[in-house]
Amino acid sequence: MAEQDIIVIGAGIVGLATARHLLASRPGLRILVIEKELAPGTHQTGHNSGVIHAGIYYAPGSLKARLCKEGAEATRRFCAQNDIPFDSCGKLIVATDAAELPRLDALRERAEQNGLEFRMIGVAELAEIEPNVAGVGALLSPASGIVDYGQICRVLRDRLAEEGVTFQFGAKVTGLRETPDMVTVKTDQGDHSARCLVACAGLQADRIAAMSGLADDFRIIPFRGEYYRLAPDASDLVERLIYPVPDPSLPFLGVHLTKMIGGYTTVGPNAVLSLGRETYGGNRMVPEDARATFGFPGFWKLMARSVRPGLQELRGTLSRRTYLERCRRYCPALTLSDLQPHAPGIRAQAVGRDGRMIDDFLLRETRRTIHTCNAPSPAATSAFPIGAEIGGRVLDKLNT
């Protein structure tokens, strides 16, 4: 294959959004997207809850907060331009008892500081707008919504291909070699060279970054998010996304009810350690992945601090009734028979050597490469502005 201007590793939503920004900024660029799967958006992009986040949870001034707000607007705009269904159904973050009200008020302050639209909901109004939801108060985020991010990826692939971007699916990257003027990507389907490289490898981000010497101090630890799907006769219990008030002692947002574009509702996710990075069919051990996790000192430091929440999440995995109890705190109408099987997701969580989860987006660079080392939620919502951020850095490299 001919030499490229830019190679993008990974055809998830961040990689494709980066290619889109590059091509829009400089038409005629020779761009090759390399993806080890046979289709785009196969991993995190295609296994998430499909939520268009508004940005309420994120620390004011953080990259997450800024890019989420911009990304939600850009996502809706792209969908409208390309006839992709989306629904701005809104989100309710529900306090189920008085002890959660101070945390709900803290979210109100964050929403104000992040410049987001919201409204506080009292008990009477909550009963009126969501009669199957119980709580002592709630925060309504009307800008939150849902979309099929996998469909966004498929449309991006088609549009990019029409504009001259080359795709190589089914090619696994096996090595990188960088010189002052060029980077060569070695794959099991042949080698390719370019002036610059962008890696958006998700669950494999640390392995690709290590090929450029950029992953000594962090590791991707995979967390399995297990979901249920509400039975058809229970799928219309709620009109909006229903979230609990997040527990600050836990690293994730808790089990929530999520309307999906397909017309059904999911419940989840919990978050338990995954023994494989891509084992969606069951939490079976993949030796290479397990060694990478258990051989990293930061993993054991994380576990030492997370015994209690880890055991709580494990209970949800082992017991459907425990899962139900969590949901019934804010949706008491649910019954055990309402929880039906649904496909899990696996989250790529970067963890530092100190055992702390890296909370914000993490980009690392060499002279000719940029690696997206951590792209946690709301990465799908924020994909277009993340792509613009990465793309801008790539264009600077092309000029040197």
MARFISE-156391 format. One line per field, with one value per residue (C-alpha): chain; z, x, y; residue in one letter; residue number from 1. Coordinates in Angstrom, 3 decimals, m for minus. Layout:
BEGIN
kette: c(A,...)
c3: c(Z,...)
c1: c(X,...)
c2: c(Y,...)
rest: c(a,...)
nr: c(NUM,...)
***
This chain:
BEGIN
kette: c(A,A,A,A,A,A,A,A,A,A,A,A,A,A,A,A,A,A,A,A,A,A,A,A,A,A,A,A,A,A,A,A,A,A,A,A,A,A,A,A,A,A,A,A,A,A,A,A,A,A,A,A,A,A,A,A,A,A,A,A,A,A,A,A,A,A,A,A,A,A,A,A,A,A,A,A,A,A,A,A,A,A,A,A,A,A,A,A,A,A,A,A,A,A,A,A,A,A,A,A,A,A,A,A,A,A,A,A,A,A,A,A,A,A,A,A,A,A,A,A,A,A,A,A,A,A,A,A,A,A,A,A,A,A,A,A,A,A,A,A,A,A,A,A,A,A,A,A,A,A,A,A,A,A,A,A,A,A,A,A,A,A,A,A,A,A,A,A,A,A,A,A,A,A,A,A,A,A,A,A,A,A,A,A,A,A,A,A,A,A,A,A,A,A,A,A,A,A,A,A,A,A,A,A,A,A,A,A,A,A,A,A,A,A,A,A,A,A,A,A,A,A,A,A,A,A,A,A,A,A,A,A,A,A,A,A,A,A,A,A,A,A,A,A,A,A,A,A,A,A,A,A,A,A,A,A,A,A,A,A,A,A,A,A,A,A,A,A,A,A,A,A,A,A,A,A,A,A,A,A,A,A,A,A,A,A,A,A,A,A,A,A,A,A,A,A,A,A,A,A,A,A,A,A,A,A,A,A,A,A,A,A,A,A,A,A,A,A,A,A,A,A,A,A,A,A,A,A,A,A,A,A,A,A,A,A,A,A,A,A,A,A,A,A,A,A,A,A,A,A,A,A,A,A,A,A,A,A,A,A,A,A,A,A,A,A,A,A,A,A,A,A,A,A,A,A,A,A,A,A,A,A,A,A,A,A,A,A,A,A,A,A,A,A,A,A,A,A,A,A)
c3: c(0.000,m0.761,1.950,3.919,5.484,8.591,9.966,12.547,14.639,15.782,14.085,17.229,17.466,18.675,15.898,13.226,14.610,14.489,10.856,10.069,11.620,9.808,6.439,6.999,8.067,5.174,2.274,0.236,3.137,2.607,5.658,6.437,9.277,10.596,12.649,13.898,13.796,10.640,11.286,13.020,16.587,17.668,21.249,23.706,21.138,20.352,23.916,25.885,27.186,24.253,26.461,25.189,28.431,29.290,31.521,34.991,36.815,35.711,37.622,36.440,34.240,33.436,29.879,30.479,31.386,28.431,25.794,27.003,26.569,23.143,22.211,23.050,20.742,17.987,18.300,17.897,14.966,13.196,13.735,12.353,9.282,8.592,9.499,12.514,15.134,18.545,21.435,23.838,26.434,29.460,32.577,36.184,38.925,41.862,45.592,47.280,50.868,52.797,53.199,49.431,49.198,49.994,47.187,44.859,45.792,45.002,41.512,41.195,41.929,39.305,36.741,37.445,37.229,33.965,32.447,31.913,31.697,34.634,36.996,40.546,40.972,44.198,45.396,43.978,40.518,40.452,41.076,38.299,35.557,36.482,38.478,38.699,40.188,43.960,45.561,47.848,45.119,41.744,39.286,35.741,32.879,29.815,27.384,28.123,25.499,23.721,20.403,18.799,18.724,16.623,13.909,14.134,13.505,10.493,8.971,9.701,7.962,4.902,4.702,5.169,2.558,0.100,0.694,0.048,3.449,3.142,5.616,6.440,8.603,10.084,10.593,14.032,14.856,15.957,16.197,15.612,14.378,14.442,12.766,12.873,9.711,9.536,11.520,10.295,11.528,11.406,11.152,10.582,7.128,6.101,7.001,6.341,6.705,7.359,8.416,11.598,13.617,15.814,18.129,19.469,20.567,23.551,25.408,23.783,24.294,26.711,24.462,21.447,23.545,24.876,21.298,21.429,24.960,26.514,28.866,31.698,34.394,33.632,32.588,31.078,33.640,32.052,34.002,32.949,32.934,33.145,32.080,32.150,29.691,30.939,29.788,27.004,29.313,31.630,28.975,29.268,33.064,32.677,30.166,30.871,31.870,35.606,37.539,41.255,42.988,42.599,45.697,45.938,47.431,44.210,40.900,38.666,38.420,39.754,38.272,36.190,33.854,30.281,27.412,24.192,20.588,19.778,21.914,24.990,28.383,29.983,33.655,34.664,34.572,37.585,37.394,38.122,37.101,33.702,33.298,29.565,27.642,24.959,26.544,25.983,25.964,29.573,32.135,31.209,31.831,28.925,30.138,28.364,29.723,33.227,33.381,32.304,35.089,37.948,37.097,37.429,40.914,40.525,40.250,43.748,45.213,43.589,44.989,48.475,48.470,46.829,48.843,50.030,46.715,44.879,47.025,46.516,42.760,42.897,44.805,41.890,39.491,41.564,42.455,40.171,43.283,44.592,41.278,41.618,45.139,43.841,41.123,43.388,45.564,42.885,40.775,43.225,40.504,39.093,39.710,39.311,36.120,34.566,34.447,31.301,29.892,27.871,26.335,28.632,27.929,28.940,29.974,29.383,32.596,32.798,36.259,37.392,39.305,42.442,42.082,41.222,38.325,35.769,35.645,32.727,29.085,28.699,25.498,25.101,22.244,20.568,17.660,15.115,17.206,19.427,21.677,23.281,26.434,28.416,27.019,29.789,29.734,28.311,25.454,23.051,23.721,23.459,20.417,17.930,20.062,21.216,17.537,16.914,19.828,18.577,14.962,15.752,17.376,14.383,11.966,14.029,13.641,9.888,9.754,11.439)
c1: c(0.000,1.228,2.712,0.071,m0.014,m1.742,m2.547,m5.313,m5.296,m8.811,m12.181,m14.112,m15.949,m12.919,m10.659,m13.279,m14.110,m10.398,m10.165,m13.235,m11.727,m8.431,m10.092,m12.400,m9.450,m7.230,m9.087,m6.927,m4.956,m4.052,m5.536,m5.518,m7.632,m6.415,m8.834,m8.251,m11.975,m14.030,m16.345,m16.213,m17.340,m17.091,m15.863,m16.580,m18.449,m20.838,m21.229,m22.133,m25.453,m25.984,m26.407,m25.743,m24.427,m24.965,m21.884,m23.374,m21.003,m17.660,m15.384,m15.733,m12.810,m11.859,m11.380,m14.274,m16.679,m15.767,m15.679,m18.878,m20.984,m19.490,m19.747,m23.423,m24.240,m21.988,m23.472,m27.024,m25.969,m24.248,m27.276,m29.642,m27.451,m27.247,m30.769,m29.566,m32.310,m31.709,m33.969,m33.400,m35.527,m33.841,m32.313,m33.481,m30.884,m32.981,m32.284,m34.020,m33.614,m32.694,m29.061,m28.575,m29.928,m26.597,m24.943,m27.785,m27.229,m23.526,m24.526,m26.737,m23.692,m21.650,m24.411,m24.434,m20.649,m20.593,m23.243,m25.777,m29.534,m31.209,m34.168,m34.616,m37.658,m39.633,m41.524,m44.903,m43.558,m41.477,m44.617,m46.373,m43.741,m42.436,m45.163,m43.133,m40.075,m39.773,m37.575,m37.374,m36.038,m34.351,m32.318,m33.691,m31.201,m33.388,m30.418,m29.457,m30.522,m29.873,m28.440,m26.920,m23.208,m22.553,m24.744,m22.829,m19.628,m21.070,m22.192,m18.797,m17.060,m19.267,m18.832,m15.070,m14.731,m16.715,m14.236,m11.168,m10.160,m8.783,m9.797,m8.039,m10.209,m9.041,m5.461,m3.847,m1.038,2.097,4.661,5.579,8.853,9.411,12.075,12.371,10.263,8.120,6.328,5.874,2.984,3.599,0.470,m0.227,m1.505,1.539,3.338,2.340,4.179,2.913,4.097,1.994,0.141,m2.951,m3.752,m7.303,m7.097,m9.463,m9.075,m5.653,m4.501,m1.681,m0.290,m0.179,1.227,3.925,5.145,6.045,7.469,4.570,2.933,5.403,3.280,m0.267,m2.174,m5.601,m7.627,m10.828,m14.075,m17.076,m20.385,m23.255,m26.744,m30.270,m33.000,m36.506,m39.189,m41.388,m44.358,m42.095,m40.166,m42.417,m42.159,m40.175,m40.127,m36.594,m33.178,m33.285,m30.004,m29.272,m27.285,m23.686,m21.897,m18.564,m16.920,m17.597,m15.800,m18.865,m22.327,m24.379,m27.131,m29.539,m32.518,m31.665,m34.107,m32.537,m33.044,m34.361,m37.460,m36.454,m34.948,m31.774,m30.827,m27.190,m24.311,m22.511,m18.714,m16.624,m13.102,m12.999,m10.517,m10.345,m10.398,m12.825,m14.692,m18.268,m19.640,m18.616,m16.065,m13.509,m9.804,m7.571,m4.024,m2.367,m4.955,m4.911,m1.121,m1.245,m3.729,m2.334,1.267,0.739,1.470,m1.178,m3.907,m3.184,m3.103,m6.470,m7.896,m6.614,m8.603,m11.679,m12.490,m15.924,m17.240,m15.689,m17.590,m20.791,m20.407,m19.601,m22.824,m24.728,m22.971,m23.747,m27.332,m30.036,m32.082,m29.337,m29.417,m33.189,m32.886,m30.658,m33.147,m36.176,m34.775,m35.899,m38.232,m40.201,m42.548,m39.816,m40.002,m37.462,m39.126,m38.639,m34.839,m33.923,m30.430,m28.645,m25.170,m22.423,m19.842,m16.188,m14.726,m11.073,m10.009,m6.487,m4.957,m1.706,1.114,m0.202,m3.409,m5.619,m8.036,m7.110,m10.313,m9.810,m8.872,m5.193,m3.266,0.441,2.762,6.065,7.391,5.283,2.575,m0.385,m1.879,m5.310,m4.338,m7.530,m10.932,m13.458,m17.118,m18.273,m15.863,m18.617,m20.591,m17.400,m15.958,m16.241,m14.455,m11.922,m11.300,m10.826,m8.362,m6.339,m6.621,m5.315,m2.221,m1.670,m1.841,0.806,3.047,2.526,3.885,7.158)
c2: c(0.000,3.525,5.700,7.637,11.064,9.712,6.273,5.885,2.723,1.862,2.287,3.069,6.351,8.361,7.106,7.759,11.205,12.058,10.962,13.062,16.190,15.683,15.296,18.262,20.418,19.416,17.768,15.452,14.018,10.373,8.637,4.918,3.499,0.127,m1.984,m5.526,m6.362,m6.764,m3.809,m0.407,0.257,m3.368,m2.933,m0.102,1.986,m0.854,m2.144,0.966,2.284,4.645,7.719,11.233,12.713,16.381,16.695,17.073,14.718,16.135,18.482,22.094,23.075,19.486,18.296,15.912,18.713,20.919,18.203,16.524,19.644,20.350,16.687,16.336,19.221,17.862,14.366,15.625,17.797,14.889,12.668,15.294,15.782,12.038,10.867,8.877,8.442,9.988,10.936,13.826,12.082,13.683,12.189,12.149,11.689,10.511,10.800,7.881,9.103,12.243,11.148,11.497,15.045,16.761,14.782,15.749,19.388,19.003,17.821,20.903,23.081,21.230,21.657,25.397,25.685,23.722,25.999,23.210,23.312,21.564,21.726,20.482,18.233,17.780,14.730,15.787,16.614,13.438,11.389,13.291,12.979,9.497,7.715,4.484,6.215,6.740,9.382,12.394,14.676,14.633,16.652,16.775,17.104,17.767,17.752,14.133,11.619,8.339,7.206,4.122,4.924,1.839,3.315,6.600,4.613,2.851,6.155,7.726,4.831,5.208,8.985,8.780,6.043,8.174,11.011,8.872,7.465,3.929,1.215,m2.018,m4.236,m7.531,m6.302,m6.603,m4.185,m6.040,m3.258,0.392,1.840,5.585,7.698,11.503,11.807,8.684,5.993,2.419,0.294,m3.429,m5.613,m9.281,m8.256,m6.209,m2.988,0.620,3.941,7.450,10.858,10.667,8.054,8.334,5.407,5.128,1.517,1.440,m1.844,m2.330,1.278,0.469,m2.247,0.060,2.933,0.596,0.147,3.857,3.635,5.547,3.048,2.433,4.071,2.921,m0.166,m0.769,m2.705,m4.075,m3.803,m5.806,m3.965,m6.413,m5.397,m6.734,m5.871,m5.180,m7.591,m6.160,m5.518,m3.480,m1.539,1.529,1.861,5.096,7.937,9.135,7.865,7.136,7.295,7.012,9.718,8.486,7.235,9.107,6.000,4.089,4.720,4.263,5.817,2.923,0.781,2.847,2.463,3.398,3.716,2.455,3.518,0.037,0.696,m1.287,m0.425,m1.759,m1.982,m1.639,m1.738,m3.050,m3.060,m6.152,m7.047,m8.720,m11.566,m10.869,m7.618,m8.767,m11.696,m10.563,m14.101,m14.779,m13.704,m16.346,m15.905,m14.913,m15.652,m12.706,m10.269,m11.733,m11.526,m7.887,m7.094,m9.164,m8.364,m4.613,m3.192,m0.498,m3.140,m4.494,m0.986,m0.286,m3.524,m2.750,0.485,m1.032,m4.152,m3.019,m1.621,m4.564,m7.048,m5.055,m5.214,m8.920,m9.543,m8.034,m10.394,m13.470,m12.592,m11.259,m10.525,m8.219,m6.379,m6.072,m4.642,m1.860,m0.980,m1.164,1.604,4.068,1.889,m0.307,m1.614,m3.856,m7.600,m10.374,m11.609,m8.153,m8.644,m10.532,m11.233,m8.567,m8.267,m6.918,m4.239,m4.050,m0.721,0.130,1.847,3.222,2.785,4.389,2.719,4.416,2.394,5.344,5.271,7.906,9.904,12.297,11.818,10.981,11.764,11.041,11.897,11.253,13.291,11.376,9.681,10.550,7.880,8.079,6.203,6.768,7.663,6.928,7.838,10.244,9.474,8.418,11.612,13.670,11.901,14.764,17.397,14.772,14.051,17.764,18.016,15.056,16.147,19.598,18.108,15.838,18.747,20.543,17.484,17.416,20.949,19.988)
rest: c(m,a,e,q,d,i,i,v,i,g,a,g,i,v,g,l,a,t,a,r,h,l,l,a,s,r,p,g,l,r,i,l,v,i,e,k,e,l,a,p,g,t,h,q,t,g,h,n,s,g,v,i,h,a,g,i,y,y,a,p,g,s,l,k,a,r,l,c,k,e,g,a,e,a,t,r,r,f,c,a,q,n,d,i,p,f,d,s,c,g,k,l,i,v,a,t,d,a,a,e,l,p,r,l,d,a,l,r,e,r,a,e,q,n,g,l,e,f,r,m,i,g,v,a,e,l,a,e,i,e,p,n,v,a,g,v,g,a,l,l,s,p,a,s,g,i,v,d,y,g,q,i,c,r,v,l,r,d,r,l,a,e,e,g,v,t,f,q,f,g,a,k,v,t,g,l,r,e,t,p,d,m,v,t,v,k,t,d,q,g,d,h,s,a,r,c,l,v,a,c,a,g,l,q,a,d,r,i,a,a,m,s,g,l,a,d,d,f,r,i,i,p,f,r,g,e,y,y,r,l,a,p,d,a,s,d,l,v,e,r,l,i,y,p,v,p,d,p,s,l,p,f,l,g,v,h,l,t,k,m,i,g,g,y,t,t,v,g,p,n,a,v,l,s,l,g,r,e,t,y,g,g,n,r,m,v,p,e,d,a,r,a,t,f,g,f,p,g,f,w,k,l,m,a,r,s,v,r,p,g,l,q,e,l,r,g,t,l,s,r,r,t,y,l,e,r,c,r,r,y,c,p,a,l,t,l,s,d,l,q,p,h,a,p,g,i,r,a,q,a,v,g,r,d,g,r,m,i,d,d,f,l,l,r,e,t,r,r,t,i,h,t,c,n,a,p,s,p,a,a,t,s,a,f,p,i,g,a,e,i,g,g,r,v,l,d,k,l,n,t)
nr: c(1,2,3,4,5,6,7,8,9,10,11,12,13,14,15,16,17,18,19,20,21,22,23,24,25,26,27,28,29,30,31,32,33,34,35,36,37,38,39,40,41,42,43,44,45,46,47,48,49,50,51,52,53,54,55,56,57,58,59,60,61,62,63,64,65,66,67,68,69,70,71,72,73,74,75,76,77,78,79,80,81,82,83,84,85,86,87,88,89,90,91,92,93,94,95,96,97,98,99,100,101,102,103,104,105,106,107,108,109,110,111,112,113,114,115,116,117,118,119,120,121,122,123,124,125,126,127,128,129,130,131,132,133,134,135,136,137,138,139,140,141,142,143,144,145,146,147,148,149,150,151,152,153,154,155,156,157,158,159,160,161,162,163,164,165,166,167,168,169,170,171,172,173,174,175,176,177,178,179,180,181,182,183,184,185,186,187,188,189,190,191,192,193,194,195,196,197,198,199,200,201,202,203,204,205,206,207,208,209,210,211,212,213,214,215,216,217,218,219,220,221,222,223,224,225,226,227,228,229,230,231,232,233,234,235,236,237,238,239,240,241,242,243,244,245,246,247,248,249,250,251,252,253,254,255,256,257,258,259,260,261,262,263,264,265,266,267,268,269,270,271,272,273,274,275,276,277,278,279,280,281,282,283,284,285,286,287,288,289,290,291,292,293,294,295,296,297,298,299,300,301,302,303,304,305,306,307,308,309,310,311,312,313,314,315,316,317,318,319,320,321,322,323,324,325,326,327,328,329,330,331,332,333,334,335,336,337,338,339,340,341,342,343,344,345,346,347,348,349,350,351,352,353,354,355,356,357,358,359,360,361,362,363,364,365,366,367,368,369,370,371,372,373,374,375,376,377,378,379,380,381,382,383,384,385,386,387,388,389,390,391,392,393,394,395,396,397,398,399,400)
***
